[in-house]
Amino acid sequence: MTLIRLQKHIADLGICSRRKAEILIEAGRVKVNGKVITKFGTKVNPKKDEVDILGEKPLKKGKNIYIALNKPVDYITTTTSAQGASVIDLLVKENNIKPKFGVDVKERVYPVGRLDKDSEGLVLLTNDGELTNKLTHPRYEHTKLYEVTIDKPLTRDAKDILTKGMTLGDKRVKGIKITNESIRGKRTVVTVVLHEGKNRQVRKMFGRLGYSITGLKRIQMAKLTIGTLPPGRWRFVKKENIV
């Protein structure tokens, strides 16, 4: 059996991304066959070596699964409900699914990336660490589409600034692409394409220009779209339909 790096094995197990696995290793929170490992170059035999994190039972590789979920407002993209209702809590009472682990969702899954509590829309849940890394690492620049509802129409100057990018705090953020703009009553809905995905970037960019966001909905990640999925509901998807 070919030996693989410990951080890759942890990611393959669906525990977290490689980057997060390296943090756990460096912090001394990972054991292999009972021995604490702190070196990133450590290699393991996935079929023989036992990996233990925070004293839990040895981890075993399950099948990779992918779930598209339409997150409602007020839910958070975490794996626990310690800070409020989690998207994981929505994997219940549908097709006899039990909380967190169910008839069809036997593997541990976690949300890919962030979508803040006040936003809604597409969230991908998976246990595929490699895919998670590809979707969240900046160098891959996978696009995300959002529908942004604002309190007034965009001016030409505002569009130019949003497209070119701006400085938020002490950091420069890349511009966003505006693909559509429509008037709905007293509000304006703008469809934007985002490549970076800094924390609350869309809200901060529009807010900097004096616009109040009354609704923010993610409708696409990479190739995966939300389609007609109702809020609070989810469906299994195939990996080839994501990237």
Long-range contacts (C-beta under 8 A, 24 or more apart in sequence): 1-45, 1-46, 1-47, 1-48, 3-43, 3-44, 3-45, 4-43, 4-44, 4-46, 5-40, 5-41, 5-42, 5-43, 5-44, 6-30, 6-32, 6-37, 6-40, 6-42, 6-43, 6-44, 6-51, 7-40, 8-130, 9-44, 9-46, 9-51, 10-51, 10-53, 10-59, 10-129, 11-129, 11-130, 11-132, 11-133, 12-46, 12-61, 12-129, 12-130, 13-51, 13-59, 13-60, 13-61, 13-62, 13-127, 13-129, 14-61, 14-62, 14-64, 14-107, 14-108, 14-109, 14-110, 14-126, 14-127, 14-128, 14-129, 15-53, 15-59, 15-108, 15-129, 16-110, 16-129, 16-132, 17-129, 17-132, 17-133, 17-136, 18-129, 18-130, 18-133, 19-133, 19-137, 21-129, 24-53, 29-53, 29-54, 62-106, 62-107, 62-108, 62-127, 63-107, 64-126, 64-127, 64-128, 64-131, 64-239, 65-105, 65-107, 65-109, 65-126, 65-127, 65-236, 66-124, 66-125, 66-126, 66-128, 66-131, 66-236, 66-237, 66-238, 66-239, 66-242, 67-91, 67-105, 67-109, 67-124, 67-125, 67-126, 67-234, 67-235, 67-236, 67-237, 68-122, 68-123, 68-124, 68-224, 68-226, 68-229, 68-234, 68-235, 68-236, 68-237, 69-122, 69-123, 69-124, 69-125, 69-229, 69-233, 69-234, 70-120, 70-121, 70-122, 70-123, 70-226, 70-229, 70-230, 70-231, 70-232, 70-233, 70-234, 71-115, 71-119, 71-120, 71-121, 71-122, 71-123, 71-231, 72-120, 72-231, 72-232, 73-117, 73-118, 73-119, 73-120, 74-117, 74-118, 75-117, 76-117, 77-111, 77-113, 77-114, 77-115, 77-123, 78-111, 79-108, 79-110, 79-111, 84-117, 87-111, 87-123, 87-125, 88-125, 90-232, 90-233, 90-234, 91-125, 91-234, 94-233, 94-234, 104-236, 112-136, 112-221, 113-197, 113-221, 114-197, 114-199, 115-218, 116-200, 116-203, 118-216, 119-216, 119-217, 119-218, 120-215, 120-216, 120-217, 120-218, 120-231, 121-146, 121-147, 121-216, 121-217, 121-218, 121-219, 121-226, 122-218, 122-219, 122-220, 122-221, 122-224, 122-225, 122-226, 123-218, 124-221, 124-224, 124-242, 125-234, 128-239, 131-239, 131-242, 131-243, 134-243, 135-221, 135-222, 135-242, 135-243, 136-197, 138-196, 141-195, 141-196, 142-195, 142-221, 142-222, 142-243, 143-193, 143-194, 143-195, 143-220, 143-222, 144-193, 144-194, 144-195, 144-197, 144-218, 144-220, 144-221, 144-222, 145-179, 145-191, 145-192, 145-193, 145-194, 145-218, 145-219, 145-220, 146-191, 146-192, 146-194, 146-202, 146-216, 146-217, 146-218, 146-219, 147-189, 147-190, 147-191, 147-215, 147-216, 147-217, 147-219, 148-189, 148-190, 148-191, 148-192, 148-202, 148-206, 148-213, 148-215, 148-216, 149-184, 149-187, 149-188, 149-189, 149-190, 149-213, 149-214, 149-215, 149-216, 149-217, 150-187, 150-188, 150-189, 150-190, 150-206, 150-211, 150-212, 150-213, 150-214, 151-186, 151-187, 151-188, 151-211, 151-212, 151-214, 152-188, 152-211, 153-181, 153-183, 153-188, 154-178, 154-181, 154-188, 154-190, 154-211, 158-209, 158-211, 161-209, 162-192, 162-205, 162-206, 162-209, 166-205, 166-208, 168-198, 168-201, 168-204, 168-205, 168-208, 171-198, 173-198, 173-201, 173-205, 176-202, 176-205, 187-214, 189-215, 191-219
